[in-house]
């Protein structure tokens, strides 16, 4: 009786482990699908804002900003659009590459856009040079985003 109850207990534990593994896999898959949607939505919103900022710069700010400030503003718009597209790509790959690299890449792209483009927008509009000092941190975040995306590609 002791031997068969031990086998039964072992089978029950194996079944429990299988169920736990199944639910953990489903949770991971669902969270990656969720993150994929977040990165696509964030990329689409960032792209929309970049087009809006570009139109603002072309139609409204051209007469208000000097040439140097306008060049800084255009750089911010250009880098925001590049990385909006990078976020879209990250969202498309996040579902296929279920793992942390695509997620890290997305966060770095998002932080980099806010820090880099955001500080340049403020610098262009206000002329306060301290905001220019923030841009390299954003640039570093963008570089990490590309590096994490490359690592994610090679890990799959």
KOLKE-930069 format. One record per residue (C-alpha): chain; x, z, y; residue number from 1. Coordinates in pm, whole numbers. Example, Ala and Ser with C-alpha at 12.3 -4.5 7.8 and 13.67 -1.06 7.14 Angstrom:
BEGIN
+----+--------+--------+--------+-----+
| ch |      X |      Z |      Y |   i |
+----+--------+--------+--------+-----+
|  A |   1230 |    780 |   -450 |   1 |
|  A |   1367 |    714 |   -106 |   2 |
+----+--------+--------+--------+-----+
// end
This chain:
BEGIN
+----+--------+--------+--------+-----+
| ch |      X |      Z |      Y |   i |
+----+--------+--------+--------+-----+
|  A |      0 |      0 |      0 |   1 |
|  A |    286 |     85 |    238 |   2 |
|  A |    451 |   -251 |    184 |   3 |
|  A |    139 |   -457 |    257 |   4 |
|  A |     53 |   -249 |    564 |   5 |
|  A |    407 |   -312 |    693 |   6 |
|  A |    359 |   -688 |    649 |   7 |
|  A |     18 |   -669 |    817 |   8 |
|  A |    170 |   -476 |   1109 |   9 |
|  A |    451 |   -733 |   1137 |  10 |
|  A |    198 |  -1020 |   1138 |  11 |
|  A |     -4 |   -844 |   1408 |  12 |
|  A |    309 |   -800 |   1624 |  13 |
|  A |    406 |  -1165 |   1574 |  14 |
|  A |     55 |  -1269 |   1675 |  15 |
|  A |     70 |  -1042 |   1983 |  16 |
|  A |    411 |  -1182 |   2082 |  17 |
|  A |    280 |  -1537 |   2039 |  18 |
|  A |    -20 |  -1461 |   2261 |  19 |
|  A |    202 |  -1295 |   2523 |  20 |
|  A |    437 |  -1593 |   2518 |  21 |
|  A |    143 |  -1831 |   2552 |  22 |
|  A |      2 |  -1646 |   2854 |  23 |
|  A |    345 |  -1615 |   3016 |  24 |
|  A |    397 |  -1990 |   2972 |  25 |
|  A |     54 |  -2061 |   3119 |  26 |
|  A |    125 |  -1827 |   3412 |  27 |
|  A |    458 |  -1996 |   3481 |  28 |
|  A |    305 |  -2343 |   3455 |  29 |
|  A |     19 |  -2247 |   3685 |  30 |
|  A |    249 |  -2086 |   3942 |  31 |
|  A |    470 |  -2397 |   3945 |  32 |
|  A |    164 |  -2618 |   3991 |  33 |
|  A |     60 |  -2383 |   4272 |  34 |
|  A |    403 |  -2406 |   4436 |  35 |
|  A |    399 |  -2783 |   4399 |  36 |
|  A |     72 |  -2795 |   4593 |  37 |
|  A |    213 |  -2561 |   4858 |  38 |
|  A |    522 |  -2780 |   4912 |  39 |
|  A |    316 |  -3099 |   4933 |  40 |
|  A |     76 |  -2936 |   5181 |  41 |
|  A |    365 |  -2789 |   5385 |  42 |
|  A |    537 |  -3128 |   5391 |  43 |
|  A |    219 |  -3302 |   5501 |  44 |
|  A |    159 |  -3047 |   5778 |  45 |
|  A |    523 |  -3065 |   5893 |  46 |
|  A |    498 |  -3446 |   5899 |  47 |
|  A |    178 |  -3431 |   6101 |  48 |
|  A |    341 |  -3192 |   6348 |  49 |
|  A |    651 |  -3414 |   6372 |  50 |
|  A |    441 |  -3720 |   6455 |  51 |
|  A |    247 |  -3514 |   6710 |  52 |
|  A |    569 |  -3382 |   6868 |  53 |
|  A |    713 |  -3735 |   6875 |  54 |
|  A |    405 |  -3865 |   7054 |  55 |
|  A |    420 |  -3573 |   7297 |  56 |
|  A |    786 |  -3646 |   7367 |  57 |
|  A |    727 |  -4017 |   7417 |  58 |
|  A |    412 |  -4000 |   7625 |  59 |
|  A |    429 |  -3670 |   7810 |  60 |
|  A |    778 |  -3522 |   7818 |  61 |
|  A |    969 |  -3842 |   7902 |  62 |
|  A |    900 |  -3793 |   8273 |  63 |
|  A |    947 |  -3415 |   8261 |  64 |
|  A |   1275 |  -3370 |   8072 |  65 |
|  A |   1619 |  -3497 |   8163 |  66 |
|  A |   1795 |  -3740 |   7927 |  67 |
|  A |   1994 |  -3469 |   7749 |  68 |
|  A |   1687 |  -3249 |   7685 |  69 |
|  A |   1492 |  -3551 |   7565 |  70 |
|  A |   1774 |  -3640 |   7322 |  71 |
|  A |   1768 |  -3282 |   7187 |  72 |
|  A |   1389 |  -3300 |   7150 |  73 |
|  A |   1412 |  -3632 |   6963 |  74 |
|  A |   1675 |  -3484 |   6728 |  75 |
|  A |   1436 |  -3199 |   6649 |  76 |
|  A |   1153 |  -3444 |   6574 |  77 |
|  A |   1376 |  -3664 |   6356 |  78 |
|  A |   1508 |  -3375 |   6146 |  79 |
|  A |   1161 |  -3228 |   6111 |  80 |
|  A |   1030 |  -3559 |   5977 |  81 |
|  A |   1323 |  -3602 |   5736 |  82 |
|  A |   1260 |  -3259 |   5593 |  83 |
|  A |    883 |  -3297 |   5588 |  84 |
|  A |    951 |  -3586 |   5349 |  85 |
|  A |   1197 |  -3366 |   5158 |  86 |
|  A |    922 |  -3104 |   5117 |  87 |
|  A |    687 |  -3370 |   4983 |  88 |
|  A |    952 |  -3472 |   4729 |  89 |
|  A |   1012 |  -3107 |   4640 |  90 |
|  A |    641 |  -3066 |   4572 |  91 |
|  A |    639 |  -3370 |   4346 |  92 |
|  A |    941 |  -3245 |   4151 |  93 |
|  A |    838 |  -2876 |   4140 |  94 |
|  A |    573 |  -2946 |   3880 |  95 |
|  A |    811 |  -3146 |   3658 |  96 |
|  A |   1108 |  -2913 |   3701 |  97 |
|  A |    926 |  -2586 |   3641 |  98 |
|  A |   1189 |  -2341 |   3755 |  99 |
|  A |   1337 |  -2169 |   4051 | 100 |
|  A |   1552 |  -2451 |   4192 | 101 |
|  A |   1264 |  -2653 |   4335 | 102 |
|  A |   1108 |  -2335 |   4474 | 103 |
|  A |   1434 |  -2229 |   4637 | 104 |
|  A |   1476 |  -2579 |   4774 | 105 |
|  A |   1129 |  -2573 |   4928 | 106 |
|  A |   1187 |  -2237 |   5096 | 107 |
|  A |   1521 |  -2353 |   5234 | 108 |
|  A |   1370 |  -2675 |   5372 | 109 |
|  A |   1086 |  -2481 |   5533 | 110 |
|  A |   1315 |  -2217 |   5684 | 111 |
|  A |   1560 |  -2483 |   5797 | 112 |
|  A |   1291 |  -2685 |   5974 | 113 |
|  A |   1163 |  -2378 |   6157 | 114 |
|  A |   1512 |  -2261 |   6257 | 115 |
|  A |   1673 |  -2598 |   6328 | 116 |
|  A |   1392 |  -2803 |   6478 | 117 |
|  A |   1217 |  -2501 |   6627 | 118 |
|  A |   1525 |  -2383 |   6813 | 119 |
|  A |   1595 |  -2737 |   6938 | 120 |
|  A |   1236 |  -2777 |   7060 | 121 |
|  A |   1266 |  -2452 |   7255 | 122 |
|  A |   1613 |  -2545 |   7385 | 123 |
|  A |   1489 |  -2884 |   7506 | 124 |
|  A |   1183 |  -2734 |   7677 | 125 |
|  A |   1347 |  -2429 |   7835 | 126 |
|  A |   1716 |  -2513 |   7869 | 127 |
|  A |   1806 |  -2166 |   7736 | 128 |
|  A |   2135 |  -2226 |   7556 | 129 |
|  A |   2100 |  -1926 |   7323 | 130 |
|  A |   1843 |  -2122 |   7123 | 131 |
|  A |   2109 |  -2382 |   7049 | 132 |
|  A |   2304 |  -2112 |   6868 | 133 |
|  A |   2020 |  -2071 |   6616 | 134 |
|  A |   2024 |  -2439 |   6514 | 135 |
|  A |   2334 |  -2411 |   6288 | 136 |
|  A |   2157 |  -2146 |   6077 | 137 |
|  A |   1871 |  -2390 |   6033 | 138 |
|  A |   2117 |  -2666 |   5947 | 139 |
|  A |   2276 |  -2443 |   5686 | 140 |
|  A |   1933 |  -2373 |   5536 | 141 |
|  A |   1863 |  -2747 |   5520 | 142 |
|  A |   2196 |  -2805 |   5343 | 143 |
|  A |   2110 |  -2535 |   5088 | 144 |
|  A |   1772 |  -2702 |   5037 | 145 |
|  A |   1940 |  -3029 |   4944 | 146 |
|  A |   2195 |  -2851 |   4724 | 147 |
|  A |   1923 |  -2659 |   4536 | 148 |
|  A |   1726 |  -2980 |   4488 | 149 |
|  A |   2036 |  -3148 |   4340 | 150 |
|  A |   2102 |  -2853 |   4108 | 151 |
|  A |   1738 |  -2864 |   3996 | 152 |
|  A |   1772 |  -3233 |   3915 | 153 |
|  A |   2087 |  -3180 |   3707 | 154 |
|  A |   1944 |  -2878 |   3525 | 155 |
|  A |   1655 |  -3086 |   3387 | 156 |
+----+--------+--------+--------+-----+
// end
